[in-house]
Amino acid sequence: MKNNVLDFIESKTLRQHLSGQVLAPAVECILIAQCRCRSLEDKLKALEERYETYSTEDFKKGAYNSFANDFKNALYKYINYKQLLLNDFENTDGDKVFVISADEYVVEGTVYRSLDKAIKIAREKLQDECCSIVKRSIDGLFDDITFIKLDEEKVITDVSYYRYQDAEYNVQNAYVEIPHQYKIGDIVKSGDEYAVVADVKHNVVLPEYMKHSDYTDMCLYCLGYYKDQLHSCNGAFGHSHFHILQTELCPEEELPESKKELIILSRLLKGEIRIADFLEMYSNGDIDSLMKIKGLIK
């Protein structure tokens, strides 16, 4: 393959986990379609390459759920649909305008008559920030809207039509099992959030209760810590779902001071701290004492 699936995985940790592993064709296609770090053009080329290489039977391999009876046919429709949307988006009609959607108020909601102008302004005004550009009727009606997503470099990474609900060939929203190597007790980071992996499961075949899973279920089950002086224990551990494609391992020394309690939880889940000690200290609202004993704080 000219296009290695690892080049379409955002998480450095996950790339390391999957290096040397052979993934099923459908699994590769789903990961490529969900990629946020490569251009849409690159993704469609990689998907076309796999469509032309593998048979219908090849695409039946792997643990995934795409709501499609024939994955190869679904992939063909998906590639053509995305290309059609992209071509249509780039065509400027007299009654269409392009609107920037971003967190930065300076450009949020600004309207332009050409896509090139909208992208140019986004590049000038938005530094290292993702954004979207919406194409709609000049009268503001929402009956015919498409939008593109731009990465930090303002490269088009996706295009969508707001009425698109055909799950039959939406490869991008499919669920896939990923043979990652995260272990219980690993400290992880996703964006500005930190947590500890609390459970790990790998399915060779999807169980019945997962037959309706989609991309939102591709998460690591974790526990985070939330300080609260009004809480009887001065804070609480609570579950967090970190999407696996945007998650990285986080060394203990890189944790912010406000999240040092996660080290105690990590070592507990790894069996390096007695559960009796943890429960006593935490229940007394004195988890800091346990951290001092372990030399995590002074």
C-alpha positions in Angstrom: 0.0 0.0 0.0 1.3 3.5 -0.9 -0.8 5.0 1.9 0.0 3.5 5.4 -2.9 3.5 7.7 -0.6 4.6 10.6 -0.1 8.0 8.8 -3.9 8.6 9.3 -3.9 8.1 13.1 -3.7 11.2 15.1 -2.6 9.7 18.4 1.2 9.0 18.6 0.6 6.4 21.3 -1.9 4.5 19.2 0.5 4.6 16.2 3.1 2.9 18.3 0.6 0.4 19.6 -0.4 -0.6 16.0 3.0 -0.5 14.5 3.8 -4.0 13.1 0.2 -5.2 13.4 -1.9 -6.3 10.4 -5.3 -4.7 10.5 -8.4 -5.9 8.6 -9.1 -3.8 5.4 -12.5 -2.5 6.8 -10.8 -1.5 10.0 -8.2 0.5 8.1 -10.8 2.2 6.0 -12.8 3.2 9.1 -9.7 4.6 10.8 -8.8 6.6 7.6 -12.3 8.0 7.3 -12.3 9.2 10.9 -8.9 10.8 10.6 -8.7 14.5 11.5 -5.0 15.0 10.8 -4.8 14.5 7.0 -6.5 16.3 4.1 -9.8 14.9 2.7 -8.0 14.4 -0.6 -5.4 12.2 1.0 -8.1 10.2 2.8 -10.1 9.6 -0.3 -7.0 8.4 -2.2 -6.2 6.0 0.6 -9.8 4.7 0.6 -9.8 4.3 -3.2 -6.6 2.3 -3.0 -8.2 -0.2 -0.6 -11.4 -0.3 -2.5 -9.5 -1.4 -5.6 -7.3 -3.8 -3.7 -9.6 -5.9 -1.6 -12.6 -8.1 -2.3 -16.1 -8.1 -0.8 -15.0 -11.1 1.3 -11.8 -9.3 2.5 -14.0 -6.5 3.8 -16.0 -8.9 6.0 -13.0 -9.5 8.3 -12.4 -7.6 11.5 -14.6 -6.6 14.5 -16.6 -3.5 13.4 -20.1 -2.2 12.9 -20.9 0.0 9.9 -24.6 -0.7 9.5 -23.8 -1.8 5.9 -24.6 -5.2 4.5 -21.9 -4.9 1.9 -18.9 -2.9 3.2 -17.2 -2.7 -0.2 -20.3 -1.2 -1.8 -20.7 1.1 1.2 -17.1 2.3 0.8 -17.7 3.0 -2.9 -20.7 5.1 -2.2 -18.9 6.9 0.6 -15.9 7.8 -1.5 -18.1 9.1 -4.4 -20.4 11.0 -2.0 -17.6 12.8 -0.3 -16.0 13.7 -3.7 -19.3 14.9 -5.0 -19.8 17.1 -1.9 -16.3 18.5 -2.2 -16.7 19.4 -5.9 -20.0 21.0 -5.2 -18.7 23.0 -2.3 -15.9 24.4 -4.4 -18.3 25.6 -7.1 -19.5 29.1 -6.4 -23.1 29.9 -7.4 -24.6 33.3 -7.5 -26.9 32.7 -4.5 -24.4 31.0 -2.2 -22.1 32.5 0.5 -19.4 31.1 2.7 -19.6 31.6 6.5 -16.7 31.0 8.9 -17.5 29.1 12.1 -14.8 29.4 14.8 -14.3 30.0 18.5 -12.5 33.3 17.7 -15.2 36.1 17.8 -13.2 38.2 15.3 -14.1 35.8 12.4 -17.0 33.9 13.8 -20.0 34.3 11.6 -18.2 36.5 9.0 -19.6 36.0 5.4 -17.7 35.8 2.1 -18.7 35.4 -1.5 -15.9 32.9 -2.3 -14.4 29.9 -0.6 -10.9 31.1 -1.4 -11.5 34.4 0.4 -13.0 32.6 3.5 -10.0 30.3 3.7 -7.6 33.2 3.3 -9.2 35.1 6.1 -9.2 32.0 8.3 -5.5 31.6 7.7 -4.8 35.2 8.5 -7.0 35.5 11.6 -6.8 32.1 13.2 -3.5 30.8 14.5 -3.2 27.1 15.2 -7.0 26.7 15.4 -9.4 24.4 13.6 -12.6 25.9 12.2 -15.4 25.2 9.8 -16.7 27.0 6.7 -20.4 26.7 5.9 -21.8 27.1 2.4 -25.5 28.2 2.4 -28.0 30.2 0.5 -27.5 34.0 0.6 -31.0 34.4 2.0 -29.9 32.4 5.1 -32.3 29.5 4.5 -31.1 26.2 5.9 -32.5 23.9 3.2 -29.3 23.4 1.4 -26.2 23.6 3.6 -22.8 21.9 3.3 -19.8 22.6 5.5 -16.1 21.8 5.4 -13.7 21.3 8.3 -10.3 22.9 8.3 -7.4 21.8 10.5 -4.8 24.1 12.2 -3.1 24.6 8.8 -6.5 25.4 7.2 -6.4 22.3 5.1 -9.8 20.7 4.2 -10.1 17.5 6.3 -13.8 16.8 5.8 -17.0 17.9 4.0 -20.6 17.2 5.1 -24.2 17.9 4.1 -26.4 18.6 7.1 -29.3 16.4 5.8 -27.0 13.4 5.4 -28.4 10.6 7.5 -27.8 7.5 5.3 -26.1 5.2 7.8 -25.9 2.4 5.2 -22.7 3.8 3.7 -21.4 6.2 6.3 -18.1 4.6 6.8 -16.9 7.6 8.9 -19.4 7.0 11.7 -18.8 3.3 12.0 -17.5 1.5 15.1 -14.3 -0.5 15.0 -12.4 -2.5 17.5 -8.8 -1.4 17.8 -6.1 -3.7 19.1 -4.5 -1.1 21.3 -2.1 -1.9 24.1 -3.4 0.4 26.9 -3.4 -1.3 30.3 -5.4 -0.7 33.5 -3.6 1.9 35.5 -2.2 3.9 32.5 -2.4 7.6 32.9 -3.8 9.2 29.8 -4.4 12.6 28.3 -7.0 13.9 25.8 -6.8 17.6 25.0 -6.6 19.3 28.5 -8.2 16.4 30.3 -6.4 13.7 32.3 -7.5 10.3 33.6 -6.5 6.8 34.4 -7.5 3.8 32.4 -9.9 1.7 34.6 -10.9 -1.1 32.3 -9.7 -2.7 29.1 -11.6 -5.1 26.8 -10.8 -6.5 23.4 -13.5 -8.1 21.2 -12.5 -10.4 18.4 -16.2 -10.6 17.5 -18.6 -7.9 18.6 -21.0 -9.1 21.3 -24.7 -8.7 20.7 -25.1 -5.7 22.9 -22.6 -3.8 20.6 -24.4 -4.4 17.3 -25.6 -0.8 17.3 -22.3 0.8 18.3 -20.9 3.7 16.3 -17.8 5.9 16.4 -18.9 7.5 19.7 -18.3 4.2 21.5 -14.6 4.0 20.5 -13.5 5.1 23.9 -11.2 4.1 26.7 -13.1 3.7 30.0 -11.2 5.9 32.5 -11.5 7.5 35.9 -10.7 11.2 36.4 -10.3 13.1 39.7 -12.3 16.3 40.4 -11.3 18.4 43.5 -14.1 19.8 45.5 -13.6 21.3 49.0 -17.3 20.9 49.7 -17.1 17.2 49.1 -16.7 15.0 52.2 -13.5 13.6 50.8 -12.3 16.9 49.3 -12.9 15.5 45.8 -14.3 12.7 43.8 -13.2 10.1 41.3 -15.6 9.8 38.3 -15.7 8.0 35.0 -14.6 9.6 31.8 -14.7 8.3 28.2 -11.6 9.3 26.2 -12.0 8.8 22.5 -9.1 6.4 21.7 -8.0 8.2 18.5 -7.4 11.4 20.4 -5.8 9.9 23.5 -2.1 9.8 24.5 -0.2 8.2 27.3 0.9 10.7 30.0 4.0 10.1 32.1 3.6 10.8 35.8 6.0 13.7 35.7 4.0 15.5 33.0 0.8 15.6 35.1 -0.3 19.1 36.3 -0.1 19.6 40.0 -3.9 19.8 40.2 -4.1 16.2 38.9 -1.4 14.5 41.0 -4.1 12.4 42.7 -4.3 10.4 39.5 -0.9 9.0 40.3 -2.2 7.4 43.5 -5.2 6.0 41.5 -2.8 4.7 38.8 -0.6 2.9 41.3 -3.6 1.5 43.1 -5.0 0.0 39.9 -1.6 -1.4 39.1 -1.5 -3.1 42.5 1.4 -0.9 43.8 -0.7 0.6 46.7 -2.8 -1.4 49.2 -6.5 -0.8 48.7 -7.0 -0.5 52.5 -4.5 2.4 52.6 -6.2 4.1 49.7 -9.7 3.8 51.1 -8.7 4.9 54.6 -6.9 8.0 53.4 -9.4 8.9 50.8 -12.4 8.4 53.1 -10.8 10.7 55.6 -10.3 13.4 53.0 -6.6 13.1 53.5 -5.4 11.6 50.2 -2.5 14.2 50.4 -1.0 12.2 53.3 -0.8 9.1 51.1 0.8 11.2 48.4 3.4 12.4 50.8 4.2 8.9 52.0 4.8 7.9 48.4 6.9 10.9 47.8 4.6 12.5 45.3 4.3 15.8 47.2 6.3 17.4 50.0 
